[in-house]
Amino acid sequence: MSPLAAHGGLPTKRGVSPSCVGLPAGAWPTFTDFLVERFPAITRQTWLDRMAAGLVADEFGVAVTPERPYRGHMRLYYYRALPVEPRIPFEAAVLFQDEHLVVADKPHFLPVTPSGHYLQETLLVRLKNQLGLDSLIPIHRIDRETAGLVLFCVQPGERDAYQALFRRHEVVKHYEAVARWRPDLRFPLQRKTRIVEDEPFFRQREVPGEPNSETLIDLLEIRGQRALYALSPVTGKKHQLRVHMNALGMPICNDRMYPPVEPTPEDDYALPLQLLARSIAFADPLTGQPRRFESRLGLLPG
């Protein structure tokens, strides 16, 4: 299936693919009524304007009109829009590109994919526009606050072959982090715990029970009251490295979530999270070649 067919016939616009919403069974009179209820932050008039511009379609490529009767168990595609999206003043570097892979060095603060308050100011959309590759799709992701390596598939049909490597733990990933120095701990050490969703939902926490996360932690350099650590995640739970370091009494420097601090409306670009996806290595499932990539970015000294 072509990317265009997969998006209800709607093309990529300025690097942004149409968003998708699944339609449950229900008694809404029209598609419009469902959309207004499903997305309360978007006004009815906004949906009417989008429909008038041909920016809403079903999975068969048929345009959605204001009075079209509702039908469940299908998908709708539409374009998101943000009234204001401030520029993130850091650029990513493309470290490698061939017919299968694109490897990018992501700066701190830049999200990998569109979500929430970020659309154009994301690594995926920037790379699509820069490279002219509308089909580009991430193989894995790292946190917005984290810098370092991110891999993308050029051909969407090849994505699962690469993601299977992650599922089988056949990808060797190394991170670096600056955190509190704990002279009472012996390194290297292994952290194996159970991580579950916390409140609010975007945070994670450790709980008793069968471990579902594992990180190997080693000491690279002592920097006074802080130290540079090597972190090697065996599993890939959300926020795993940040949760494990915080639980050990070594929260990563400038982490505003572990432990939580009072939220601020804007990022402080002078205080990036001191976490870097330093290197990644694997055997390419398509070519059989050994692949190893290393970030050219660094963490703040001291």
C-alpha positions as CSV (number, residue, x, y, z in Angstrom):
1,M,0.0,0.0,0.0
2,S,1.3,3.4,-0.9
3,P,1.7,6.1,1.8
4,L,-1.0,8.1,0.0
5,A,-3.5,5.2,0.1
6,A,-2.7,4.5,3.7
7,H,-3.7,8.1,4.6
8,G,-7.1,8.1,3.0
9,G,-5.8,9.8,-0.1
10,L,-4.4,12.8,1.8
11,P,-0.8,13.7,0.9
12,T,1.9,14.8,3.3
13,K,1.9,18.5,3.8
14,R,5.2,20.3,4.7
15,G,6.5,17.0,6.0
16,V,3.4,16.3,8.2
17,S,1.3,13.2,7.4
18,P,-2.4,13.3,8.2
19,S,-3.4,12.2,11.7
20,C,-5.8,9.3,12.1
21,V,-8.7,8.6,14.5
22,G,-10.5,5.3,14.8
23,L,-14.3,5.5,14.9
24,P,-16.1,3.3,17.5
25,A,-19.7,2.1,17.3
26,G,-22.0,4.8,18.4
27,A,-25.1,6.9,17.8
28,W,-23.6,10.2,16.7
29,P,-25.8,11.8,14.0
30,T,-22.8,12.9,11.8
31,F,-19.1,12.5,11.6
32,T,-18.9,16.2,12.6
33,D,-20.8,15.5,15.9
34,F,-18.3,12.7,16.7
35,L,-15.3,14.8,16.0
36,V,-16.5,17.8,18.1
37,E,-17.1,15.4,21.0
38,R,-13.9,13.5,20.6
39,F,-11.7,16.6,20.4
40,P,-13.3,19.2,22.7
41,A,-10.4,21.6,22.2
42,I,-11.2,21.9,18.5
43,T,-14.3,24.0,17.6
44,R,-17.1,22.8,15.3
45,Q,-16.2,25.7,13.0
46,T,-12.6,24.5,12.7
47,W,-13.8,21.1,11.6
48,L,-16.3,22.7,9.1
49,D,-13.4,24.8,7.7
50,R,-11.2,21.7,7.4
51,M,-14.0,19.8,5.6
52,A,-14.6,22.7,3.2
53,A,-10.9,22.7,2.3
54,G,-11.0,18.9,1.7
55,L,-8.7,18.2,4.6
56,V,-10.8,15.4,6.2
57,A,-11.3,12.0,4.5
58,D,-12.2,8.4,5.4
59,E,-9.9,5.4,5.0
60,F,-11.3,4.9,1.5
61,G,-10.3,8.4,0.3
62,V,-13.9,9.7,0.4
63,A,-14.2,13.3,1.6
64,V,-16.0,13.8,4.9
65,T,-18.7,16.5,4.6
66,P,-20.5,18.3,7.5
67,E,-23.7,16.4,7.2
68,R,-22.4,13.0,6.3
69,P,-24.0,10.4,8.6
70,Y,-21.8,8.7,11.2
71,R,-20.5,5.2,10.6
72,G,-18.3,3.3,13.1
73,H,-15.6,0.8,12.7
74,M,-13.5,2.7,10.3
75,R,-10.8,5.5,10.3
76,L,-10.8,9.1,9.5
77,Y,-7.7,11.1,8.4
78,Y,-7.3,14.8,9.0
79,Y,-4.5,17.5,9.3
80,R,-3.6,18.9,12.7
81,A,-2.9,22.6,13.0
82,L,-1.2,24.6,15.7
83,P,-2.0,28.3,16.1
84,V,1.5,29.0,17.4
85,E,4.6,26.8,17.4
86,P,7.8,28.4,18.6
87,R,11.0,27.5,16.8
88,I,13.3,25.1,18.7
89,P,16.7,26.7,18.1
90,F,18.8,23.6,17.7
91,E,19.5,21.5,14.6
92,A,19.9,17.8,14.1
93,A,22.7,16.3,12.0
94,V,22.3,13.4,9.5
95,L,25.1,11.0,10.3
96,F,24.2,8.3,7.8
97,Q,21.8,7.7,4.9
98,D,21.3,4.9,2.4
99,E,18.4,3.3,0.7
100,H,17.3,1.7,3.9
101,L,18.3,3.8,6.9
102,V,18.7,7.4,8.0
103,V,20.6,8.0,11.3
104,A,20.2,11.4,12.9
105,D,21.9,13.1,15.9
106,K,19.0,14.7,17.7
107,P,19.6,17.8,19.9
108,H,18.0,18.2,23.3
109,F,14.5,19.6,23.5
110,L,13.5,18.5,20.0
111,P,10.7,15.8,19.9
112,V,11.1,12.9,17.5
113,T,7.5,12.8,16.2
114,P,4.5,15.2,16.2
115,S,2.4,15.2,19.3
116,G,0.8,17.7,21.7
117,H,2.3,21.2,21.1
118,Y,4.8,20.0,18.5
119,L,4.2,19.6,14.8
120,Q,6.8,21.2,12.4
121,E,9.3,21.5,15.3
122,T,10.0,17.7,15.4
123,L,12.9,15.6,14.2
124,L,10.7,13.5,11.8
125,V,9.1,16.5,10.1
126,R,12.4,18.4,9.8
127,L,14.1,15.4,8.2
128,K,11.2,14.8,5.8
129,N,11.5,18.3,4.5
130,Q,15.3,18.4,4.5
131,L,15.7,15.1,2.7
132,G,12.6,15.1,0.6
133,L,11.5,11.7,2.0
134,D,7.8,11.7,2.8
135,S,7.9,8.0,3.6
136,L,10.4,8.4,6.4
137,I,9.4,6.6,9.6
138,P,11.1,6.2,13.0
139,I,12.3,2.8,14.0
140,H,12.6,3.8,17.7
141,R,12.3,6.9,19.8
142,I,14.1,8.8,22.5
143,D,12.6,11.4,24.9
144,R,12.3,15.0,23.8
145,E,14.7,16.0,26.6
146,T,17.3,13.4,25.6
147,A,19.9,14.1,22.9
148,G,21.6,11.6,20.6
149,L,21.0,8.9,18.0
150,V,17.6,8.1,16.4
151,L,17.1,5.6,13.5
152,F,14.6,6.0,10.7
153,C,13.4,3.7,7.9
154,V,13.4,5.0,4.4
155,Q,10.9,2.3,3.3
156,P,8.0,1.8,5.7
157,G,7.7,-1.9,4.7
158,E,11.2,-2.5,6.1
159,R,10.4,-1.0,9.5
160,D,9.3,-4.3,11.2
161,A,12.6,-6.0,10.2
162,Y,14.5,-3.4,12.2
163,Q,12.1,-3.2,15.1
164,A,12.3,-6.9,15.5
165,L,15.9,-6.4,16.5
166,F,14.8,-4.3,19.4
167,R,12.1,-6.8,20.4
168,R,14.7,-9.6,20.5
169,H,17.2,-7.4,22.4
170,E,19.7,-7.6,19.5
171,V,20.5,-3.9,19.4
172,V,23.4,-2.7,21.7
173,K,22.6,0.8,22.9
174,H,24.9,2.9,25.1
175,Y,24.0,6.1,26.8
176,E,25.9,8.6,28.9
177,A,24.6,10.7,31.8
178,V,25.9,13.2,34.3
179,A,24.5,12.6,37.8
180,R,25.4,12.7,41.5
181,W,28.5,10.8,42.5
182,R,27.7,7.9,44.8
183,P,31.1,6.7,46.3
184,D,29.2,4.2,48.4
185,L,28.1,2.2,45.4
186,R,30.2,-0.3,43.5
187,F,30.3,-0.2,39.7
188,P,29.4,-1.6,37.4
189,L,26.0,-2.4,38.8
190,Q,22.8,-3.9,37.4
191,R,19.3,-2.4,38.0
192,K,16.4,-4.8,37.5
193,T,13.0,-3.5,38.6
194,R,9.3,-3.4,37.7
195,I,8.3,0.0,36.1
196,V,4.7,1.0,35.7
197,E,2.8,4.1,34.8
198,D,2.5,6.7,37.5
199,E,0.2,9.7,38.2
200,P,0.2,11.8,36.2
201,F,0.2,9.4,33.3
202,F,3.3,10.7,31.6
203,R,5.5,9.7,34.6
204,Q,6.7,6.2,35.5
205,R,7.6,4.6,38.8
206,E,9.1,1.5,40.2
207,V,6.9,-1.0,42.1
208,P,7.5,-4.4,43.7
209,G,7.0,-7.3,41.5
210,E,8.5,-9.2,38.5
211,P,11.1,-7.0,36.9
212,N,10.3,-5.8,33.4
213,S,13.3,-3.4,33.1
214,E,17.0,-3.8,33.2
215,T,19.9,-1.3,32.9
216,L,23.6,-1.8,33.3
217,I,25.4,1.2,34.9
218,D,29.1,1.9,35.0
219,L,31.3,4.7,36.1
220,L,33.3,6.6,33.4
221,E,34.6,9.7,35.3
222,I,34.3,11.4,38.6
223,R,33.7,15.1,38.4
224,G,33.7,16.4,42.0
225,Q,30.3,15.9,43.4
226,R,29.1,14.6,40.1
227,A,30.1,11.8,37.8
228,L,29.8,10.7,34.2
229,Y,28.1,7.3,33.9
230,A,27.7,4.8,31.1
231,L,24.1,3.4,30.9
232,S,23.3,0.3,28.8
233,P,19.6,-0.5,28.7
234,V,18.8,-4.1,28.1
235,T,15.0,-3.4,27.9
236,G,13.3,-0.3,26.6
237,K,10.6,0.8,29.1
238,K,9.5,4.4,28.9
239,H,11.8,6.8,30.9
240,Q,13.7,3.7,32.1
241,L,17.1,5.3,32.5
242,R,15.8,8.3,34.3
243,V,13.7,6.2,36.6
244,H,16.5,3.8,37.5
245,M,19.1,6.6,38.1
246,N,16.6,8.5,40.3
247,A,15.8,5.3,42.3
248,L,19.5,4.9,43.0
249,G,19.7,8.3,44.5
250,M,21.5,9.6,41.4
251,P,18.9,11.7,39.4
252,I,20.3,12.8,36.1
253,C,21.3,16.4,36.2
254,N,18.6,18.9,35.0
255,D,15.9,16.2,35.0
256,R,12.7,18.0,35.9
257,M,10.6,14.9,36.1
258,Y,12.6,12.5,38.3
259,P,12.3,13.7,40.9
260,P,9.6,16.2,39.8
261,V,10.1,19.9,40.2
262,E,7.7,22.8,39.8
263,P,6.7,23.0,36.1
264,T,7.5,26.1,34.1
265,P,5.7,27.2,30.9
266,E,8.9,27.3,28.8
267,D,12.1,25.2,28.4
268,D,15.3,26.5,29.8
269,Y,17.7,25.9,27.0
270,A,20.6,26.6,29.3
271,L,19.7,23.5,31.4
272,P,19.4,20.5,29.1
273,L,18.9,17.1,30.6
274,Q,22.3,15.5,30.9
275,L,21.4,12.3,29.0
276,L,22.8,11.3,25.6
277,A,22.1,8.4,23.4
278,R,25.8,7.9,22.6
279,S,26.0,4.8,20.4
280,I,24.0,2.0,18.8
281,A,25.1,-1.2,17.1
282,F,23.4,-4.1,15.4
283,A,23.5,-6.5,12.4
284,D,21.5,-5.1,9.6
285,P,18.6,-7.4,9.0
286,L,18.4,-6.5,5.3
287,T,22.0,-6.5,4.3
288,G,23.7,-8.5,7.0
289,Q,26.2,-5.8,7.5
290,P,27.4,-4.9,11.0
291,R,26.2,-1.4,11.8
292,R,27.5,0.9,14.5
293,F,26.8,4.6,14.9
294,E,28.1,7.1,17.4
295,S,26.7,10.5,18.4
296,R,28.9,13.6,17.8
297,L,27.2,15.5,20.6
298,G,28.4,15.9,24.1
299,L,27.2,16.6,27.6
300,L,28.1,19.7,29.6
301,P,31.5,19.4,31.4
302,G,31.6,19.2,35.2
